[in-house]
Amino acid sequence: MHVSIPARRITLISIPVALLIWGLFSWPLPRYILQGIPSSADNVEKGHVRRMLAGDHLQLHYFYWLFSDMAINKTPLCHDLYQFNSGNDSERLHIRNYDTPFTFVYTIGRFLGGRAFGWNITAFVALWLTYLLTWFILMQFTKQQCLAGLFAVLSVTLPYRWIVLLGGSPTGNAMLWVPTMIYGLFIAGRYDSRWGSLLAAVGLACSYWNDLHIFFFGILFVPVWYLLGFAGRDEYVWRSTRFWSSAIKSILPFAVVAAGIFVLALIVRMTAFTDTNMDAGRNIGEVAAFSPRSNGLTDWRGKGINGQIFIGYTIPLLLIAHVLFLLVDIVKHPRINIQKRLVTALIYAQVVFIVLLALGPHGPFDAVVFRFARKCIPGFNMIRQTGKAFAILPSLLSLLAMIASLDIVELLVHHKAQTPMNSPVSSGIVSNTFKRCALLAAIPLCIAVPVFKLQIRPTICVLDTQQDAYEAVMLDATSVTNPPRALAIPIWPGDCHWSSLYMHYASLYRIRMLNGYNPLVSNSYRTNVFERLESVNAGLLSKEQADWLLSCGINYILLHEDAFPEKVSSYPVVMTLSRLLNHPCLDLLRQGQNIWAFKIRTDARTVTPILTDSPMFPKVRIECEETAFTNAIVRDDITASAGQYVSVANGQSITARRPFLHMYADDPTLFLRARGFGSLLVTRCEDDRAPLSLRLSTNGWEWLRVPLPSHQEKTMPQFLVTNGNVDLDMFTLIGGRWSWPDIGQSVFFRGATFFHAGYTDLRDGSVVLRPEYEADSLVFFGPRLPFEAGQYDISLDFDSPSAPETLLGHWVITDTLGNSRPCSVLSSQISRTVFEHTNNLPLSMEFTYSRAAPIRIRGATFTRLK
């Protein structure tokens, strides 16, 4: 006899099950539940943990914190004061939902256990409720409640859920509203339940508040979810007015809410994207770059976008087998279970349509489904990541997997439904034979879930709870009763994840930042703020810029030394840092290790030069075969950089494809590697009125030095051969003067002059790397300067407080042909090697950190032996 489990008991049972799943899939997050939040489902960090990883998780956490700060009246209601604030707080009135109701849970958790605990408990609650509601959905299709609970596990273990949940996407928590809508609409359609209609309306409203992707993809299937319930009714009285009246009244609450949200969405669509970087929608090329390919469905531990849609082989094979069994059964019994087959077909149609939408431009049959959606569904052209359609899939896939498993078992044991309308799929299952065989139905699930777990390897971001430089800004500002306002460097156009670091630290001290991070950035911000101040990334702060900042009440500049990727500058961060330290209108307020706080002065001060090393190592290194040219010939040569060069005859030229910033560097010089017999005319920029003429007469590769005008910000070189035939190999952009050492001479490069993570110690210009902050990857490299051929003794000058023989990392000396020489870095030992440089190409030292212990790198010495 079947025993029904009360809903209250199911609710209680679901909590430890969800907790077990959360612990297993998010491990090692439970160990850091009070200190850190997840940043990614794909781990590349040693021990899965690192401090202050920039990313979407910090951005979303900022909004959760902001809501909780409003709740305790520390921040004015609906005011986003701490980003994109150009001096007028009233302009920061930002009426939005602030991810409610999840932020209510976060607020409670924050005050119980801190910021990280609030974030993590919110994610667990969303996961638990998703599991519980999916369980209730599956119970509508079978009386085997325990089996329904088992298959509901699939809804909270599909890799996509964990990718968005651990990656800090609002989709992660908002996926709760999918089973909310499905369950509500199903019972509204089947039982005329107004409570179900209201529940679905809440799910739709919350999906619109929390994540537009969930709302957009969900609303496409709303009619089908209602139809699933309606098709499973026990009886239909088609001619009864009461029958139709009851059905209409039951769905009315949902219809009213849906209509209101639809009107609101149209209004927002017409206004919200105006004057932003998304007002014209997404072009298909951009969508294709952010859409998964079909091999991602089964690609083991697929990387990037493809990994989002992993399903594996087990569930697809189960569904294929199910379809084959159904076809055989339809042939044998065409008039039996028509209602059940109709419902099953509706679910299959949804799952297939979701998968095709997720593939976007990479879908089969020339992406016919995607192109249809772009053409016929309003707003679909705004979708960039089509893989987000998978947010709708987990609960439906759980349901379909359960139906498939039960149907196959039922057909295998020739079990016939005894009360067909007990549920649209399966009747009251009381056969002992079927009960024993039903255990077999769970086998695919037992295979699939461990496979899903192996796809998920979380990275945990431990949150800083203090930062000395930001604290110094707050204390200095409040000492004169002004709210603290600051600009962080690097300054980005507003849509870069590096800015999430600024937002977190600003939230610790409630500093109003000119910077911000938002996918929808106004064009006015780009023009009036980013373009106006972009030169400050190179340490160039003019009087006009300083006056404008002061007029906005922005008295401070914060330099994030370790959040300074190569994209920001043509040279290492030391150039920006030295210019700020030596700026007559800036005072160093405090260094908080990797972050430097400066105060803008109204009068100039006397400057004592600090960190004025030369040369500045180059970021720009261009192979000539990658430039734009006509008629010139690309040839192979093992002595050329990257194995190729361009042969340029008289009257032919090559031109850089884009301008390169040299940011008014001191003595900027373009080094060109060339050989041949002829003359070159070098045009350094588009309006160069005095092109430089060079004469070349050599069979071997030589470096030609092309001085660049220091009063210009950028160069776009063109090399025109005016006589003879010249081979051009590569060119690089160097700031400052550089001459390679002669035989017997040495050159020492201070650690601060390298491209690096960590922070600079002003006492000796060394770089300090910290295991809790830096990645166990390439974090220190340079000089990337040309060296004459010869034998070089190269040593790394470092120290570490670690125990002797501790492996601190490895460095390798390499040239652009791939010749290399590795060397280990062991604590208390000398780290040096001899490198035979067989050409005159640039040399680079690349240090990969082990994160075993802190290390201070004072610099590197290159001694030319012969």
N, C-alpha and C positions, 0 to 999 in steps of 0.2 A: 504494500500500500504506500502511496506517495505521501510524504510528510512535507507540509508547507512551512517554510521558515519565515517568521514575521519580519516585516521591513525593518523594524527597530534592531532586531538581532543581525540582519544583513548589514545594516549601517555600522554596527559595532565590529563585526567581523572584518569589514572592509578597511578599517583603520590600520590594524597591524599588517594586513596584506599590502596595503599601499606603502606603509612605512618600510617594509622589507624591500619592496621594489625600489623605492626611493634610495634606500641605503646602498643596495647593490649597484644600481645604475649610476649613482652619483659619487661612489667611492673614489677618492678619500674625503669627499666633502664632509661627511659626518665628523671626521676628526677636527675639522676647522670650522664647525658650524657657528662658532662665536667670533671667529677672526676673519673669515674670508667668504667670498661669493664665487660661484663658478663663472668662468669667462669663455670657455669653449668646451665642446664635446670631443675635440681632437687634441690630444696632449702632445706637446713638443717640449715640455719643461721637465727638468730633472726632478724626480719625486712628485711630479704633477702640480707643484706649487711654486708660485713666485709672487712677489709683492708688486702691487700697483701696475698691473697690465692694462694698457689703454684698450678701449673697445666699447662696444654697444652696451655691455653690462654696466659700465660705470655711468653711461648717459642715462639709461633707464633708472638705475638706482638713484641718480640725482633727483629725478622727478618724484620717486617714492619718498625720498628724504624731504623734498620741498613740501609735499602734502603734509607730512608729519610735522614739519616745522610750522606750517600754517595752523595745524590742529592745536599747537600749544601757544599760538599767538606770538611766535618769534618773528614770523614773516607775515606781512599783510596778506589777507585773503585774496587769492587769484592774482598774485603778483609774482612774476618770475624775475626777481631782481638780480640774480647772480650770473646771468649770461646776456650777451648782446645789449648790455646796459651802457649807453653812451652819455650818461649823466642825468637823465630825466627819469626818475623812478615812476612817474605817472604813466609814461609811455610803455612801461613793462606790465601793465594790466593785461593779463593773459587768461581769459576765461576758457577753460578747458576742463576735462573730466579728471585729469591727473591720475588716470588709470584706476579710478574707483570701480568696483569695491575692493580691489586687491590692496590698495594703499591703506584701507582701514585695517586690514589684517597686518600689514607691514608696521603701521603705527603702533599697534598693540605689541607686536613682537619686538620692535625697536626699544620700547620702554621696559620690556621684560628682560631683554638680553643683548641689546645693542643693535647697531645697524646691520651687521652681517646676519645675526640671528633673525631679525625682522624679515630680511630678504629671503632667507632659506625657508623659514616657516611658511611664508606666503606661497612659495613654489610648491611646498609639500601639500598645503591645503588645496591648491588648484589641481594637483595630481590626484589626490584622494577623491575629491568630488567628481573628477572626470571618471575615475574607476567606478565609483558608486553608481553614477547615473548610467554608465554603459552597462553595468550589471543589471540595473532595472530595465534597460532597453531589451537586453537579451532574454530576460525573464518573460517578456511578452511573447516570445517565440518558442518557449519550451517550459515544461513544468520541472525539468531537472535544474533546480536553482543553483546547486553546487557546480554543475557543469557550466551554467551561465556565468557564474562568478569566475570560473577558471578561464573561460574564453575572453572574459572582459579584461583579463590581464594584457591581452594583445593590444588593447587601446592605449595602454600606458607604457608599453615597451617598444613600440615601433621607433626606429632610430630617428625619424624626423622630429618626433616630439622632443627627444632629448637634445637634438642639435639646436633647436630654437630655444628650449628651456634653459640649457646650460650656456648658450651663447648670448644671453641677455636680450633676446628679441621679445617684444611685447606679445608676439604670437604664442610664446611658450605658455604663459598663464591663460591667455585668452582662448586657447583651444578648449577650455572648459565649456565654453558657450555652445560648442557644436553638439555634444550629447544633451545639453540642456534643451536646445531647440528640437533635436530629434525626438527626445522622450516626450516633451510637451506636445509637439504636433502629432505624434503617434497616438497618444491617449486621447487627444482632442478629436482626432479623426475616427478613432475606433469606438470610444465610449461617450462622445459628445461632452468631454470634460472641459468645463470652463477654467478649472484650475490648471489643466494642462496647457490650454491656450494662453493663460496668463504667464505660466512658467516659460513657454516658448517666447512670449513677448519680452520678458525680462532678459532671456538669452540673446535675443536679437538686439535689444537696446544696448546691452553691455558689450556685445561684440562690436557695435558701432563706436562705443566709447573707447574700448580698449585696443582694438586692432582692426583697421579697415580691410585688411586682407581677409580676416575671418568673416567680417560682415559681407564683403563683396562676394566671396566664393560661397558663403553660406546661403545668402539670399537667393542664389541661383537654384538651390535645391529645396527651398522651403515648400513649394507645391508638391514635390515628390514625397517629402517626409510626411506631409499630411495625407497624401494619397496612400502611402503604405499602411497607415492606420485605417483609413476608410475602406481599403480593399480587404482588410482582415476582420470586418464586422461579422457578427454571428448571423445577422439577418438584415435584409434590405426590404423596406416597404416603399417602393419607388413612387407609388401614387398617393402616399400619405402626406398631407400638408404638415402634419405634426412631425413626421420624420425629417423633412427638409428644414422646418422651422427650428427644430432642436439642433440640427447640424450647423445651421447658419449662426444661431445664437452662441454656440460653443466656440466658434472660430472668431467671433466678433472682437473680443479683446485683442487678440493678436493682430487682426486686420487693421484696427484703429491705430495701434502702436506702429505697425509696419508702414502705414500710410504717412503718419507723422514723420517718421524717421526718413522715409523716402523723400519727402518734400525738403526736409532739413538737409539731406545729403545733396540734393540738387542745388540748393542755395550755396552750400559750402563749395561744391564743385565749381560753381560759377565765380566765386570770389576768393577762395582760399589760395588758389594757385596763381592768381594774378600777381605779376611782378616777382615771380620766383623762378628758380632754375627748372621748374617742371610745368610751366604754363602751356607748353606745346605738346605735352605727352612724351612718350618714349618712342624712339625710332626702333625698327625691327632689329637693326644691327646691335643696338645696345641691349635689347631684350635677349637676343641670341647669346650674347656674351655672359649673361647672368642666368641662363636657363640650362637645366641638366640635359644630358643625353640619355638615350634609352639604356645604354650599357650600365648606367648607374643603378638600375633596378636590381642587378645581381652582382655588381662589382664589389668584391670583398674588400672592406675597408677603403672604399672609394674616397678620393680626396676632393675637397672643395665642394662645389655646387653639386657634382654628381653624387656625392655621398648622402645628400639630403633625401634622395628617393629610394634608398636601399630597402628592398623587401626580401631579397634572397630567393632561394629556389623552393623551399618547403611549402609556403603558402600558395604560390602560383601553381605548383604541381598538384596540390590538394584541390584547387579550384578547377584546374583542367580535368582532373579525374572526375570531379563532381559534374561538370558539364557533360562529359561523356556518359556517365551513369544516367543523368537526366534524359539525354537523348534516347538512350536505349529504353528507358522506362516510358517515355512519351510514345515511342513506337509500339511498345507492348500494350500500354494502357492509355490511349489518347484521351479518354473521357474522365479519367480519375485525377483528383487533386489539381484541377484547373486553377482554382483560386490561389492555392499554395505556389504553383508554378509562376503565376503572374507576379506575385509579391517577390519571389526570388529573382525573376527577370528584372524587376525594377531596381533591386539592390545591385545586381550585376551591372546594369546600365550606368548607374551612378559611379561605381568603382572604376569602370573602364573610362568614362568621361573625365573623371578626376585625373587619372593617370595621363590621358592625352592632353589635358589642359596643362598639367605640370611639365610636360615635355616641351611645350611652347613651340618655337620655330623648328625644333628638332623632332617633332612628331612625325609619324608615318604618313604616307600618301600626301607628301608635300605640305605637311602640317595643316591639313584641311580643317581640323577642329579649331586650332589656334587662329587661323585666318578668319574662320567664320565668327569666332568670338570677338576678334578685333573689329570686324565689320558690323556686327549686329548687336553686340552687348555694350551699352553706353558705359563709358569709363574704363573699359578693358584696356585701352591704349595707355593708361597710366600705370599698368602693372609692369614692373621690370623683372621681378623674380617670379616667374611662373611656377617654380617649384613649390611656392607657398600654397598652391592648391592642395598639397598633401596634408595641410592642416585639417581638412575636412575628412580625411580618409580613415584615421585609426578606429573610431567607433563603428563605422560601416564595415571595415575589414574584419573587425572582431565578430560582428554579426554574421557576415557572409561565411567566415571560416567555421563558425559554429553550425550554421545551416548545412554547409557542405559536409562537415564531418558526420553530423547526425543523419543526414540523408543517405550518405554512403553506407553507414552502418545499418540503417533501416532497410535499405535495398538488399544488403548482403544477407541479412537474417530474415528477409521476406516479411518484415513487420508491417501490418496494415493499420492505419490510423483508426482508432475506435470512436473518437469524438472529433470529427474533422474540424469543427469550428472552435474548438477549445483554444487554438491559436492558429494564426495564419500559416504556420510552418509545420509544427509538430503537435500531435495530440497528447493527451495524458499518457505518458509512457510508463506502463506498469509491468510490461513483460520482463520477467527475470532474465531471460536470454538477452533481451535488448539492454537491460541494465548492465550486464556483464560486458557486453560488446561496446556499450557506451564509453567504457574506460578506454577502448581503443581510439575513440574519437579525439582524445586529448593528446595522442602521440604526436601529431604534427605540431601542436602547440609546444610540447616539451622539447621538440627539436628547434623550433623557430626562435623561441625566447632566448636561449643561451647564445644563439648566433647573433641576435640583435644586441645582446649585452657586449659581445666581443667587438662590436662596431664603435662602442662608446668608451672613450678614455678621457675623462674630464681633466681640464686644467683649472686650478683654483687660484683666484686672485686674492691675496691677503690685503686687506684694506689698511692704509695708514690712518692713524687716529690723531696725528699731529705732524706739522711741517714747520720748521723754524723760520724759513723765509716768509711764508704766508702769515705766520704768527707775528713776525716783525712788522709787516705792513699793517695788520689789524691794530697792533698796539700803538704804532706811530700815528695812525689816523685817529684813533679814539682819544689820543692824548690831546688833540686839538678839537675834539667833539665833532669831527667829520666822519661820515660813513666811509669806510675804506673802498677805494675804487682803483682798479689796476688793469694794465694791459699785459697779457702773457705772450712770450715769444717762444717758439715761432708763432706768428699769426697766420691763420689759414683762412680760406674763403668762407669757412663756417660749416662745412660738411665733412670735416676730417676727424677720424676717431681719436687722433692724438689730443684733440681739445677736451676729451672726456676727463683727462688728468686734471686740467685746470678746474673743471666743474666740481670734481670731488674735493680738491683742496680748498676751493672757494667756499664750499658748503661747510667745511670744518670751522671757518672763521667768518662766514657771511660777508665775504668780500664781493663787491659788485664788479664783475668782469666785463671788459669790452668784448672779449672773445665769447664764443659759444659753439655749440655743436647741434646741428639740426639738418635732417635731409632736405628740408624746404628752407632754403636761404633766400632772403629777399635780394633782388638786384641792387637795391639801394645800399644794403650792407656791403656788398662786393665793391660798389663804386665809391661810397663815401667813407668806408672804414678800411677794408682790406687793401684796395688799390692805393689809398692815401698813405697807408702805413707799411706797405710790404717791404720797403727798403730797411725797416728796422730789423728785419730778419738778418740782415748783414751788418747790424750794428750802426746803421746810418740813420741818425736821428737829427733832422734839421731843426733850426729854430722855429720855423713855421709849424712843423709837426709837433714839437714840444709845446708851443703856445696853444695849438688846437687841443691837445690832450688836457692841458691845464684848464682851458676854458670849459671843458666837459667835466671838470672836477677829478680827472684821472691824474693822480700824482705819483703813481708807482709803475714800474716795469718789472716783470718777473720773467727771468730767463730759465727755461727748462733745458739744462745742458744735455741731459740724456734722452730727450725727446726731440732730437734734431736730426732727422734722416737726411740722406744725401739730396733728396728732392728739394729741400729748403734752400740749400746754398751750394755754390760752386766750390766752396772750400770748407774745411772742418770748422766746428763750432768755436774754436779758439779765436778765429778772426772776429766773430760777433762779440765774444766775451771780452777780448782785449779792447775793442772799440768802445764798448760800454764802460769798462773800467777806466778808460782814458778819456771819457767824454767830459768836457768841462762843465756841462749842465746836469750831470748825474752824480749822485753819491751812492756808494755801496752801503746799503742798509744792513744786510746780513746775508751770509751764505748758509743755506740749509743743505749742505752736501751737494746734491745735484741741481738745486734750485737757488738762483741768485736774485735777491731783492734790491732794486735800485729806486731811489727817490729823485724825482725831477726837481731841479733847482730853478729858481727864477733869475739867479745871477750866475755868472761863470766863476769857476774855481781854478786854482793853479794845479796843473796836472803833473804827476810824477809817473812816467811811462811804466806800464806793467804788461807782461806777456806780449812783447813785440817781436817775437821770433820771425825769421824769414828763412826759407820761403814758406808759402802756404801750399799745402799739398793739393793736387788737382783732383776734382771729381770728374771733369770732362776729359774723356779720352776717346777720340773718334777714329774709327777705321775709315780710310779714304774710300774704300769700296762701298761704304754705306752712305756716301754723299750723293748729291744729285749731279749727274754729268751726262753728256751726249757725245757719242763717237769714241770717247776714251775707252780703253780696253782693260778689263780686270784680268790679271794673270796670277798664276800660282807661283809661290816661291817660299821655300822652307825658312829663309832668312827674314822674311817679312812678318810683321806682327799679324797674328791670326792666320798666317800662311798665305796671304794674298796682298796684292798692291794694285794700283791703277797706273797704267802707262798713258801718259798725256803728251800728245804731239803738239807741234807749233799751232797756235790758234785755238786750241782746245782748253777747257777749264773744268774744274770741279767746284761745287758750292755746298756749304753746309745746308742741311735741310731746315734748320731752325736756328734762331739766334741763341747764343749762350751768354749767360750773365757772368760778368767778371766783377760786378758790384763795386766799381771804383777802387779795386784792390791797389795797394802800393806796387808800383812797377809791374803791372800785369804783362805777361809775356806768353805768346803762343809759340810752342815748340813744334816744328814740323819735321818729320823724318822723311828724307828724300835722297835721291841719287840721280845721276845722269849728267848730261851736258846741255846746258841751255839757260834761259832766263825766265824768271817767274815774276809776275806782277800780282801782288797780294792786296786785295781790297778787304779792309778789316771790318767795315760795316756798310750798310746800304747807302749812306750819304758820305762815304769817305772821299774827300776831295784831294787827298794826297796819297794815292796807293803806293805801297812800298815795293821797290824793284830789288830782286835778289838774283845773284849769279851763282850757278851751280856747275861744278866741274869735278866729278868723282865717280868712280866705279862702285864704291862702297856706300852703305847707308850713312848719312850724316844728319845731324840735327841743325836745322836753321832756326834762328831766333827772330821772332817777329814781335817787336814791342807794340803794345796796344795803347791807345790814348787813355790815360788815367781819368780823364774828365768824362768818359763815356761809361754807361752802365753795362752795355752788352756788345757782343761782337757776333758777326755773321760772316765768317771769312769766305772769300772766293780766291782760288788760285788759278791764274791764267798763264799759260806758257806762251811767251812772246818770241821765243827763239829756241830751236833745238827740240830735244825730246827728254822729258823728265818723268821719273817714276816717283809716285807719291804713296807713302805707306800709311801714316797715321799722324794725328796732331793732338796735342794736349795743352790745357790752359793752366798756367802756373801764376800764382800771386807772389810777387817778390823776386829777388834775384837768386838764381841757382847755377852753381858750377860744380860738376862732379869732382871728387877728390882725385889728385894725382897719385902715382905710385908712392906708397909709404905714408900717405896722408889719411886722416880719419875725419869723419863728420858725425856729430852727435845730434840726434833729433830728440827734443824733449817730449815726454809722453803726451802733454797737452796739445801738441801740434798734430797728432794723429786723429783720424776719424775714430771716435770711440764712444762707448757707453760709459757708465759710472760718472765720476765727477773729478774736477781739477783741484789740486791742492796748490794754492798760490805760493806756498813757501818755497817750493822747488820746481813747480811746473809739472809735477807728476800727475798720473791718473790713478784713481782708486776704484777698483772693481769690487762689488759686494755680492756675495752669493745669494742673498735674499732678494736682490733687485735685478741683477743682470742675468741674461739668458746663458745657458750652456751652449753657446754657438759663437760665431764670429762677432766679436764685440770691439775689436781694436785692429786697425789696419792703416797702412801707409808705407813708405812715402809716395809711391807711385810716380817717382821721378826718374828721368833718364840717367843711366849710369854707363860710363864707358866699359867696354869689354875688359875682363881681367878677373883675377882671383880676389875674393873679398872675405875678410873675417868679419862676421856679423854677430853681435852679442846683444842680449836683452838685459837691461839693468832693472832689477826688481827686488822687492823684499815682501815677506809675508809673515804674519804672526803664527802661522800654522806649524805643526810638528814637522821635523825633518823628514825628507823623502815624500812629503805630500805632493801628489800630482796636481798642479794648479792649472794645467792646460797644455796646449801644444801651439807652436807657431811654425809657419812654413814660409820660406823665402821663395818667391816665384817670379818669372817673367811672363810676358804676354804670349810666349810660344808654348807655355805649359811646363817648361823646365822648373824643377822645384827641389827644395831641400828641407825636410822637416826637422824639428827639434822639440824635445820635451822640456817642460818647465817644472822642475822639482824644487820644492822648498829647500833652502839652505845649500843649493848647488848653483854653479855657474851654468847659464844657458847660452851657448854659443855654437856656431857652426861655420864652416868654410864653404863658400859657394863659388863654383866656376861659372862666371858670366861670359858666355860665348858670343854675345852680341851687345849692342848698345841700347837695347830696349829698356823701358822702365822696370824697376824692381819694386816689389811690394812685399812687405812683411804682414802676414795675416795671423792674428792670435785668436785661437778658439779657447774660450774659458771653460773650465771644468766645474766651477761653482763649489769646489771642495773646501775653499777657504778664501778669505779676503786676500787681495794682492794689490800692491802699489807698484805701478810701472813708471820708473823714472824716465826711461827713454831707451833708445837703441843706438848703437854705435856701428858704423860701417867703415871698415878700414881696408883700403885697397893694398893688397900685398904685392901683386905683380900683374 
